[in-house]
Amino acid sequence: QSLKKRDRNRQAKSTLRSAIKSALTLATEKGDKDAVTVALRKATRLLDKAAVHGVLHKKTAARHISRLTKRVKSAQA
């Protein structure tokens, strides 16, 4: 059971990291603002889901969302 849970958590964290990285790279490229918004929304949704499913602690997910949003907004400004 622990091995299955570990694999599931690893997959979820890998997906999270990819979504966060894509949102940050889109924001720093100064490209399409709609694409950045969609990427940020996707990353936020994945972080919230990870918190609900126990992959991340609730406050850890909130901290990541806050920092990511702040970085994306400052990169767009």
C-alpha positions in Angstrom: 0.0 0.0 0.0 2.8 2.4 0.9 4.5 1.7 -2.4 1.3 2.4 -4.4 0.8 5.6 -2.4 4.4 6.7 -3.0 4.1 6.2 -6.7 0.8 8.2 -6.8 2.3 11.0 -4.8 5.4 11.1 -7.0 3.3 11.3 -10.1 1.2 14.1 -8.6 4.2 16.1 -7.5 5.9 15.7 -10.9 2.7 17.0 -12.6 2.6 19.9 -10.1 6.2 20.9 -10.8 5.6 20.8 -14.5 2.5 23.0 -14.3 4.3 25.5 -12.1 7.3 25.6 -14.3 5.2 26.1 -17.4 3.2 29.0 -15.8 6.4 30.7 -14.8 8.1 30.3 -18.2 5.0 31.6 -20.0 4.9 34.6 -17.6 8.6 35.5 -18.2 8.3 35.2 -21.9 6.1 38.3 -22.1 3.8 36.5 -24.5 0.0 35.9 -24.5 -1.6 36.9 -21.3 -4.5 34.5 -21.8 -2.1 31.6 -22.0 -0.4 32.7 -18.8 -3.8 33.0 -17.1 -4.8 29.5 -18.2 -1.5 28.0 -17.0 -1.8 29.8 -13.6 -5.3 28.5 -13.2 -4.2 25.0 -14.1 -1.3 25.1 -11.6 -3.6 26.5 -8.9 -6.2 23.8 -9.5 -3.5 21.0 -9.3 -2.1 22.4 -6.1 -5.6 22.5 -4.5 -6.3 19.0 -5.6 -3.0 17.8 -4.2 -3.9 19.4 -0.8 -7.3 17.7 -0.8 -5.9 14.3 -1.6 -3.1 14.5 1.0 -0.2 14.9 -1.3 0.6 18.3 0.1 -0.4 19.9 3.3 -3.2 22.5 2.9 -1.1 25.4 4.0 1.9 24.3 1.9 -0.4 24.4 -1.2 -1.7 27.8 -0.2 1.8 29.1 0.2 2.8 27.8 -3.3 -0.3 29.3 -4.8 0.4 32.7 -3.2 4.0 32.8 -4.3 3.3 31.6 -7.8 0.5 34.1 -8.3 2.8 36.9 -7.0 5.6 35.9 -9.3 3.4 35.7 -12.3 1.8 39.1 -11.6 5.2 40.8 -11.2 6.5 39.2 -14.3 3.5 40.5 -16.3 3.8 44.0 -15.0 
